[in-house]
Amino acid sequence: MKRGILVLLVIMMLFSQNVLAQDTTTNLSPDDTIDVQNYLENYMDFLINKYNGEITKEELMQAALKGMMSSMDKYTTYFTKEEQQSFMESLDGSYSGIGVQMTDGDEYIVINKVFNGSPAEKAGLMAGDEMISVNGESLKKVSLEQVATKIKGPTGTTIKMTFRRNKKELFEREIIRETIIISPVTYKIDNNVGYIKIDSFNSNTSEFFDEALVYMDSHNISKLILDLRDNPGGEVQQAVNVARKLTKKGLITKLDFKDETTADIEYYSYNNTLKYTTAVLVNEWTASASEILAAAIQELGGGFLVGTNTFGKGVVQSLYPMLSREAYEKYSKQVGAEVIDANSLFYNYGIMALDSEISGWSKMTTGHYLTPKGRYIHGIGLKPNLIVEPLSLNGVSISSLMPVTGSVEYRLDTESDEIKNVESILKFLGYEVDEPDNYFDKKTNEAIVLFQRENSLKSDGVIRQDTRELINNKLQDIVNENGDLVYKKAHWIITH
């Protein structure tokens, strides 16, 4: 609950003390309050009495809150306590578990990545392994979120799991959970130019970024390529920390809030001179906190942008812990005001609600941010100094493609997110398919059969391991032959 009383400002996600005193007491007149409360109570009673199924008033209330918030904008939503916990873990950059990334399969969740040095790697788990059970409980048709919750737990505790490999071999493992620290930063040196890629801005980013700079300094590197392509954002403070290493003195960004009781926030860089010249790689999925960093480098004179126009997410969200109905009634009587969120209860009245008194969390758009030059880029994005389109064939950009993962077999009439990726790759390779979607239709089947026949595979239209691997190999061959056009252009410019 100590973390629960913090308001989380997100650019996708962003922390700040300044907004914690925000008052969110209601302004309805007594008559209005009674009317609304009576209507909702009667409506829920009506549903419970008429619905031929099991539903509780609390479940209906959660659904009503989700519905209200989903009607506002796509960044505003209502989290259950479990969803909020998962959201916070994505910010923390660490969690206690076995160290795998997972994806949906036909019946079971499938491992698509095993982290180096993780308990999963020590247990011999591999990408493609299906998760069959945990502590004797079947995981068949269990959602990705539920599986993630079941396999996470306190560091040092043991979990017993059953896996299936290659659709036939069942095996069990007892795995001791460890703290998994996720590094979103990778780096290397290429012909006297440092390359640093940041996948997201979690709570570890600036620490790992500083580690990368130490490595660059040890090799006397002063020219950097910073890759922010496909980076959806993260904690703004982490983006600011990185910006302070790469920009000249000046305003990095300003957060401007609608509510006058919430103080606007300004972040500054303090460098009179710069150690590095930076080329920043951006694309249409460079968003949010990544755009704050990219704009600061572009406008404060630390470097230049190369690639395509960025996403254009310039709004700020705040995350509030919401009191349950019972707690709302209890504390409203106690303080003599209608207080709906636990933050206001604590910062305005000095009362800390119990974790059990929090029903869920509201994440809503509360403001926007501005670039160093005062630009509002929401829905507009950043225009690179040099526009370079990535390799595109047959109307498909290579930046939109991912290797085909997992061990699930796909065939005619199956549905999966992976089908869309397969169809996109096939189109990229020159095969005739309809507009890529999640459905394995007849045209996709014909394209797979032709691909298999041309490559001396069993031509039955089923995507199994051999077909999956060859599709990935063909894609990689084209990448190797053409290279990363955006990276190559940035490297040439920064060295000439």
C-alpha positions as CSV (number, residue, x, y, z in Angstrom):
1,M,0.0,0.0,0.0
2,K,3.0,2.3,0.4
3,R,3.4,2.2,-3.3
4,G,-0.4,2.2,-3.7
5,I,-0.7,5.8,-2.4
6,L,1.5,7.1,-5.1
7,V,-0.2,8.7,-8.1
8,L,1.4,7.4,-11.3
9,L,1.7,9.9,-14.1
10,V,2.4,8.2,-17.3
11,I,3.6,9.3,-20.6
12,M,3.1,5.9,-20.9
13,M,4.1,5.8,-17.3
14,L,5.5,8.6,-15.2
15,F,6.0,9.3,-11.5
16,S,5.8,12.6,-9.7
17,Q,5.1,13.8,-6.1
18,N,3.6,17.1,-7.2
19,V,0.2,15.7,-8.1
20,L,-0.4,13.7,-5.0
21,A,-2.4,16.4,-3.2
22,Q,-5.0,16.6,-6.0
23,D,-8.5,16.8,-4.5
24,T,-11.0,14.4,-6.2
25,T,-14.0,14.9,-3.9
26,T,-17.3,14.9,-5.8
27,N,-19.3,18.0,-6.6
28,L,-22.8,16.5,-7.1
29,S,-25.7,18.0,-5.2
30,P,-27.3,15.8,-2.6
31,D,-30.3,15.2,-4.8
32,D,-28.1,14.3,-7.8
33,T,-26.1,11.9,-5.7
34,I,-29.1,10.1,-4.4
35,D,-30.6,9.8,-7.9
36,V,-27.4,8.4,-9.4
37,Q,-26.8,6.0,-6.5
38,N,-30.4,4.8,-6.6
39,Y,-30.4,4.3,-10.3
40,L,-27.2,2.3,-10.3
41,E,-28.2,0.2,-7.3
42,N,-31.6,-0.6,-8.8
43,Y,-30.1,-1.4,-12.2
44,M,-27.6,-3.8,-10.6
45,D,-30.4,-5.5,-8.6
46,F,-32.4,-5.8,-11.8
47,L,-29.5,-7.5,-13.6
48,I,-28.8,-9.9,-10.7
49,N,-32.5,-10.9,-10.5
50,K,-33.0,-11.4,-14.2
51,Y,-29.6,-12.8,-15.4
52,N,-29.6,-16.6,-15.8
53,G,-26.1,-17.0,-14.4
54,E,-23.8,-16.2,-11.6
55,I,-22.8,-12.5,-11.1
56,T,-22.2,-10.4,-8.0
57,K,-22.8,-6.8,-7.4
58,E,-19.1,-6.2,-7.0
59,E,-18.4,-7.7,-10.5
60,L,-21.1,-5.5,-12.0
61,M,-19.6,-2.5,-10.3
62,Q,-16.2,-3.3,-11.8
63,A,-17.7,-3.7,-15.2
64,A,-19.6,-0.4,-14.9
65,L,-16.4,1.4,-14.0
66,K,-14.5,-0.2,-16.9
67,G,-17.3,0.8,-19.2
68,M,-17.3,4.5,-18.1
69,M,-13.6,4.9,-18.4
70,S,-13.4,3.2,-21.8
71,S,-15.7,5.8,-23.2
72,M,-13.2,8.6,-22.6
73,D,-10.0,8.0,-24.6
74,K,-7.9,5.0,-25.5
75,Y,-5.4,5.7,-22.8
76,T,-8.0,5.9,-20.0
77,T,-9.0,2.7,-18.4
78,Y,-10.0,1.0,-15.1
79,F,-7.6,-1.6,-13.6
80,T,-8.6,-4.4,-11.2
81,K,-6.1,-4.9,-8.4
82,E,-4.6,-7.8,-10.3
83,E,-4.3,-5.7,-13.5
84,Q,-2.7,-2.9,-11.6
85,Q,-0.1,-5.2,-10.1
86,S,0.8,-6.4,-13.5
87,F,1.0,-2.8,-14.8
88,M,3.3,-1.8,-11.9
89,E,5.6,-4.8,-12.6
90,S,6.0,-3.7,-16.2
91,L,7.2,-0.4,-14.8
92,D,9.5,-1.8,-12.2
93,G,11.6,-3.7,-14.7
94,S,11.9,-6.6,-12.3
95,Y,9.7,-9.4,-10.8
96,S,10.0,-12.6,-9.0
97,G,9.4,-15.6,-11.3
98,I,11.1,-18.1,-13.6
99,G,12.3,-15.7,-16.3
100,V,10.4,-16.4,-19.5
101,Q,8.3,-14.4,-22.1
102,M,5.1,-16.1,-23.1
103,T,2.6,-16.1,-25.9
104,D,-0.8,-17.6,-26.6
105,G,-1.0,-21.1,-28.1
106,D,-3.9,-23.3,-29.3
107,E,-4.7,-24.8,-25.9
108,Y,-1.7,-23.8,-23.7
109,I,0.5,-20.8,-23.1
110,V,3.8,-21.2,-25.0
111,I,7.3,-19.9,-24.0
112,N,8.7,-17.7,-26.7
113,K,11.8,-16.5,-24.9
114,V,14.0,-17.8,-22.1
115,F,16.1,-15.1,-20.3
116,N,19.8,-15.7,-20.0
117,G,20.8,-16.9,-16.5
118,S,17.2,-17.3,-15.4
119,P,15.7,-20.2,-13.4
120,A,14.0,-21.3,-16.6
121,E,17.3,-21.5,-18.4
122,K,18.8,-23.4,-15.5
123,A,15.9,-25.8,-15.7
124,G,16.5,-26.5,-19.4
125,L,13.4,-24.8,-20.7
126,M,13.3,-23.7,-24.4
127,A,11.3,-21.4,-26.6
128,G,8.4,-23.4,-28.0
129,D,7.8,-25.4,-24.7
130,E,4.1,-25.4,-23.7
131,M,3.1,-24.9,-20.1
132,I,0.8,-27.8,-19.2
133,S,0.3,-27.4,-15.4
134,V,1.6,-25.6,-12.4
135,N,1.6,-27.2,-8.9
136,G,-0.7,-29.9,-10.3
137,E,-3.3,-27.4,-11.7
138,S,-4.0,-27.7,-15.4
139,L,-3.2,-24.6,-17.5
140,K,-5.4,-25.7,-20.4
141,K,-7.3,-22.8,-21.9
142,V,-6.0,-20.5,-19.1
143,S,-5.3,-16.9,-20.1
144,L,-1.9,-15.5,-20.5
145,E,-2.5,-13.0,-17.6
146,Q,-3.7,-15.8,-15.3
147,V,-0.7,-18.0,-16.1
148,A,1.7,-15.1,-15.4
149,T,0.0,-14.6,-12.0
150,K,0.3,-18.3,-11.2
151,I,4.0,-18.7,-11.9
152,K,5.1,-15.5,-10.2
153,G,5.7,-15.6,-6.4
154,P,8.2,-14.8,-3.7
155,T,11.8,-15.1,-4.4
156,G,13.2,-18.4,-3.1
157,T,10.0,-20.3,-3.3
158,T,9.6,-23.5,-5.4
159,I,7.2,-24.1,-8.2
160,K,6.5,-27.4,-9.8
161,M,5.5,-27.3,-13.5
162,T,4.8,-29.7,-16.3
163,F,5.8,-28.8,-19.9
164,R,5.3,-30.3,-23.3
165,R,7.9,-30.2,-26.0
166,N,7.3,-30.7,-29.7
167,K,3.6,-31.6,-29.0
168,K,4.6,-35.0,-27.5
169,E,7.3,-35.0,-24.8
170,L,5.9,-34.2,-21.3
171,F,8.4,-33.4,-18.6
172,E,8.4,-31.9,-15.1
173,R,10.6,-29.4,-13.5
174,E,10.8,-28.0,-10.0
175,I,12.0,-24.4,-10.3
176,I,13.1,-22.0,-7.6
177,R,11.8,-18.5,-8.3
178,E,14.3,-15.7,-8.5
179,T,14.2,-11.9,-8.9
180,I,14.3,-11.3,-12.7
181,I,15.8,-7.9,-13.6
182,I,14.8,-6.9,-17.1
183,S,17.4,-4.8,-19.0
184,P,15.8,-2.8,-21.9
185,V,19.2,-1.6,-23.1
186,T,21.6,-3.3,-25.5
187,Y,24.7,-1.9,-27.0
188,K,27.8,-2.4,-29.2
189,I,30.5,-0.6,-31.1
190,D,30.4,-0.6,-34.9
191,N,33.4,1.1,-36.7
192,N,34.0,3.6,-34.0
193,V,30.4,4.5,-33.6
194,G,28.5,3.4,-30.5
195,Y,25.1,1.8,-30.9
196,I,22.6,1.8,-28.0
197,K,19.1,0.4,-28.3
198,I,16.4,1.2,-25.7
199,D,13.4,-1.0,-25.9
200,S,11.4,0.8,-23.2
201,F,11.8,3.1,-20.2
202,N,11.3,0.9,-17.1
203,S,12.9,1.7,-13.7
204,N,16.2,0.1,-14.8
205,T,16.7,2.0,-18.0
206,S,18.9,4.9,-16.9
207,E,21.1,2.5,-14.9
208,F,21.7,0.2,-17.8
209,F,22.1,3.2,-20.1
210,D,24.8,4.6,-17.9
211,E,26.5,1.2,-18.0
212,A,26.5,1.4,-21.8
213,L,28.0,4.9,-21.7
214,V,30.8,3.7,-19.4
215,Y,31.6,1.0,-22.0
216,M,31.6,3.7,-24.8
217,D,33.9,6.0,-22.8
218,S,36.3,3.1,-22.2
219,H,36.6,2.9,-26.0
220,N,36.8,6.7,-26.5
221,I,33.5,6.7,-28.4
222,S,32.0,10.2,-29.0
223,K,29.5,9.4,-31.8
224,L,26.4,7.5,-30.8
225,I,23.4,5.9,-32.6
226,L,20.5,5.8,-30.2
227,D,17.8,3.4,-31.5
228,L,14.3,4.3,-30.2
229,R,12.4,2.5,-32.9
230,D,9.4,0.6,-31.6
231,N,9.9,2.0,-28.1
232,P,6.4,2.6,-26.7
233,G,7.6,4.8,-23.8
234,G,7.8,4.2,-20.0
235,E,8.7,6.2,-17.0
236,V,9.3,9.8,-18.0
237,Q,11.9,10.3,-15.2
238,Q,14.0,7.5,-16.9
239,A,13.7,9.3,-20.3
240,V,14.7,12.6,-18.6
241,N,17.7,10.9,-17.0
242,V,18.9,9.7,-20.4
243,A,18.2,13.1,-22.0
244,R,20.4,14.8,-19.4
245,K,23.4,12.8,-20.7
246,L,22.8,13.7,-24.4
247,T,21.5,17.2,-24.5
248,K,22.7,20.7,-23.9
249,K,21.5,23.0,-21.1
250,G,17.8,23.8,-21.3
251,L,14.2,22.6,-20.8
252,I,13.8,19.0,-21.6
253,T,10.0,18.9,-21.3
254,K,7.1,20.5,-19.5
255,L,4.1,18.5,-18.1
256,D,0.9,20.7,-18.3
257,F,-2.1,19.5,-16.2
258,K,-5.7,20.5,-16.7
259,D,-6.5,20.6,-12.9
260,E,-5.3,23.9,-11.5
261,T,-4.6,22.2,-8.1
262,T,-2.0,20.0,-9.8
263,A,1.3,21.8,-10.3
264,D,2.9,21.6,-13.7
265,I,6.3,20.0,-13.9
266,E,9.4,21.1,-15.8
267,Y,12.5,18.9,-16.3
268,Y,15.9,20.5,-17.3
269,S,19.2,19.5,-18.6
270,Y,22.3,21.2,-17.2
271,N,25.2,20.5,-19.7
272,N,27.2,23.4,-21.0
273,T,29.1,21.1,-23.3
274,L,28.3,17.6,-24.7
275,K,30.5,14.5,-24.8
276,Y,28.5,12.8,-27.6
277,T,26.9,13.6,-30.9
278,T,23.8,11.4,-31.3
279,A,21.9,10.2,-34.2
280,V,18.4,9.0,-33.0
281,L,16.6,6.3,-35.0
282,V,12.8,6.7,-34.9
283,N,9.8,5.2,-36.6
284,E,6.0,5.3,-36.3
285,W,6.1,3.3,-33.1
286,T,8.5,5.6,-31.3
287,A,6.0,7.0,-28.8
288,S,5.4,8.8,-25.5
289,A,8.5,9.1,-23.3
290,S,10.6,8.1,-26.3
291,E,9.3,11.2,-28.0
292,I,10.2,13.3,-25.1
293,L,13.8,12.1,-25.3
294,A,13.9,12.4,-29.1
295,A,12.5,15.9,-29.1
296,A,14.9,17.0,-26.5
297,I,17.9,15.8,-28.5
298,Q,16.5,17.3,-31.6
299,E,15.6,20.7,-30.2
300,L,18.4,21.2,-27.6
301,G,21.2,20.6,-30.1
302,G,22.4,17.2,-28.9
303,G,21.9,15.5,-32.3
304,F,19.4,14.7,-35.0
305,L,16.6,12.2,-35.9
306,V,16.7,9.7,-38.7
307,G,13.8,7.5,-39.9
308,T,10.1,8.1,-40.2
309,N,7.6,10.3,-38.3
310,T,7.0,9.3,-34.7
311,F,3.7,8.1,-33.2
312,G,2.6,11.4,-31.6
313,K,1.5,10.5,-28.1
314,G,1.7,13.8,-26.1
315,V,-0.8,13.2,-23.3
316,V,-0.3,12.4,-19.7
317,Q,-2.1,9.9,-17.6
318,S,-2.5,9.6,-13.8
319,L,-3.2,6.5,-11.8
320,Y,-5.5,6.7,-8.8
321,P,-6.3,3.9,-6.2
322,M,-10.1,3.9,-5.8
323,L,-11.9,3.1,-2.6
324,S,-14.4,0.3,-2.4
325,R,-18.1,1.3,-1.9
326,E,-17.9,0.3,1.8
327,A,-14.6,2.3,2.3
328,Y,-16.1,5.3,0.4
329,E,-19.1,5.4,2.7
330,K,-17.0,4.8,5.9
331,Y,-14.4,7.6,5.2
332,S,-16.8,10.1,3.7
333,K,-18.7,10.0,7.0
334,Q,-15.4,10.2,8.9
335,V,-14.0,13.3,7.2
336,G,-17.3,15.0,6.3
337,A,-16.6,15.0,2.5
338,E,-17.1,12.6,-0.3
339,V,-13.7,11.2,-1.1
340,I,-13.5,8.5,-3.8
341,D,-9.7,7.9,-4.2
342,A,-7.2,6.8,-1.6
343,N,-4.7,9.4,-2.5
344,S,-6.9,12.3,-1.6
345,L,-7.8,10.5,1.6
346,F,-4.2,10.3,2.6
347,Y,-2.8,13.6,1.4
348,N,-5.8,15.8,2.3
349,Y,-6.9,14.1,5.5
350,G,-3.9,12.0,6.7
351,I,-5.7,8.7,6.5
352,M,-4.1,5.7,4.8
353,A,-6.7,3.3,3.4
354,L,-6.0,-0.4,3.8
355,D,-5.1,-2.5,0.8
356,S,-8.4,-4.4,1.3
357,E,-10.3,-1.1,1.0
358,I,-9.0,-0.5,-2.6
359,S,-11.4,-1.9,-5.2
360,G,-9.3,-1.0,-8.3
361,W,-7.3,1.7,-10.0
362,S,-8.4,4.5,-12.4
363,K,-5.8,5.5,-15.1
364,M,-7.0,8.6,-16.9
365,T,-5.7,11.3,-19.2
366,T,-5.0,14.4,-17.0
367,G,-2.7,16.6,-19.0
368,H,-0.1,16.8,-21.8
369,Y,3.6,17.5,-22.3
370,L,5.4,20.0,-24.4
371,T,8.8,19.8,-26.2
372,P,11.7,22.2,-25.3
373,K,10.4,24.6,-27.9
374,G,6.8,24.4,-26.5
375,R,5.4,22.2,-29.2
376,Y,2.4,20.0,-28.5
377,I,2.9,16.9,-30.6
378,H,-0.1,14.8,-29.8
379,G,-1.5,13.3,-33.0
380,I,1.3,14.9,-34.9
381,G,4.6,13.3,-33.8
382,L,8.1,14.4,-34.5
383,K,9.5,14.8,-38.0
384,P,13.0,13.4,-38.4
385,N,15.8,15.7,-39.7
386,L,16.4,13.0,-42.3
387,I,13.5,10.9,-43.5
388,V,14.6,7.4,-44.4
389,E,12.0,4.7,-45.1
390,P,12.9,1.1,-44.0
391,L,13.0,-1.6,-46.6
392,S,9.6,-2.3,-48.1
393,L,8.6,-5.0,-50.5
394,N,5.2,-5.7,-52.0
395,G,3.6,-3.0,-49.9
396,V,4.9,-4.4,-46.6
397,S,7.5,-2.6,-44.5
398,I,10.1,-4.9,-42.9
399,S,9.8,-2.9,-39.7
400,S,6.3,-4.4,-39.2
401,L,7.5,-8.0,-39.4
402,M,8.6,-10.3,-36.6
403,P,10.0,-13.9,-36.7
404,V,7.4,-16.6,-36.4
405,T,7.7,-17.9,-32.9
406,G,6.3,-20.8,-30.8
407,S,5.6,-24.5,-31.6
408,V,1.9,-24.3,-32.3
409,E,0.8,-25.8,-35.7
410,Y,-1.4,-23.5,-37.8
411,R,-3.7,-24.8,-40.5
412,L,-6.8,-23.8,-42.5
413,D,-9.5,-22.0,-40.5
414,T,-7.4,-21.5,-37.4
415,E,-7.1,-18.0,-35.8
416,S,-4.2,-16.4,-34.0
417,D,-2.3,-13.1,-33.8
418,E,0.7,-15.1,-35.3
419,I,-1.3,-15.7,-38.5
420,K,-1.3,-12.0,-39.3
421,N,2.4,-12.0,-39.0
422,V,2.8,-15.1,-41.2
423,E,0.6,-13.5,-43.9
424,S,2.5,-10.3,-43.7
425,I,5.8,-12.2,-44.2
426,L,4.3,-14.2,-47.1
427,K,3.2,-11.0,-48.8
428,F,6.6,-9.4,-48.2
429,L,8.2,-12.5,-49.8
430,G,5.9,-12.1,-52.9
431,Y,3.2,-14.7,-52.2
432,E,-0.4,-13.8,-53.0
433,V,-2.5,-13.4,-49.8
434,D,-5.4,-11.2,-48.8
435,E,-4.9,-8.3,-46.4
436,P,-3.1,-9.8,-43.4
437,D,-5.4,-10.6,-40.5
438,N,-5.7,-13.2,-37.7
439,Y,-7.6,-15.8,-39.8
440,F,-5.9,-18.7,-41.7
441,D,-8.1,-18.6,-44.9
442,K,-8.0,-20.5,-48.1
443,K,-5.7,-18.0,-49.9
444,T,-3.2,-18.2,-47.0
445,N,-3.4,-22.0,-47.2
446,E,-2.6,-21.9,-51.0
447,A,0.3,-19.6,-50.4
448,I,1.7,-21.9,-47.7
449,V,1.4,-24.9,-49.9
450,L,3.2,-23.1,-52.7
451,F,6.0,-22.0,-50.3
452,Q,6.4,-25.5,-49.1
453,R,6.4,-27.0,-52.6
454,E,9.0,-24.5,-53.8
455,N,11.3,-25.3,-50.8
456,S,10.9,-29.1,-50.9
457,L,8.8,-29.4,-47.8
458,K,5.7,-31.5,-47.2
459,S,3.2,-29.4,-49.0
460,D,0.0,-29.8,-46.9
461,G,-0.5,-26.1,-46.0
462,V,0.2,-26.8,-42.3
463,I,2.6,-24.4,-40.6
464,R,4.8,-26.7,-38.4
465,Q,8.3,-26.3,-37.1
466,D,10.1,-26.9,-40.5
467,T,7.9,-24.4,-42.3
468,R,8.2,-21.9,-39.5
469,E,12.0,-22.1,-39.5
470,L,12.2,-21.7,-43.3
471,I,9.9,-18.7,-43.3
472,N,12.2,-17.1,-40.7
473,N,15.3,-18.0,-42.7
474,K,13.9,-16.5,-45.9
475,L,13.1,-13.3,-44.0
476,Q,16.5,-13.1,-42.4
477,D,18.2,-13.6,-45.8
478,I,16.5,-10.5,-47.2
479,V,17.4,-8.6,-44.1
480,N,21.1,-9.6,-44.4
481,E,21.1,-8.8,-48.1
482,N,19.7,-5.4,-47.8
483,G,20.7,-4.4,-44.3
484,D,19.0,-1.9,-42.0
485,L,18.6,1.1,-44.3
486,V,17.8,3.5,-41.5
487,Y,20.8,2.4,-39.4
488,K,23.2,2.5,-42.4
489,K,22.1,6.0,-43.4
490,A,22.5,7.3,-39.8
491,H,26.0,5.6,-39.5
492,W,27.1,7.2,-42.8
493,I,25.9,10.7,-41.8
494,I,27.5,10.6,-38.3
495,T,30.9,9.5,-39.6
496,H,31.0,12.0,-42.5
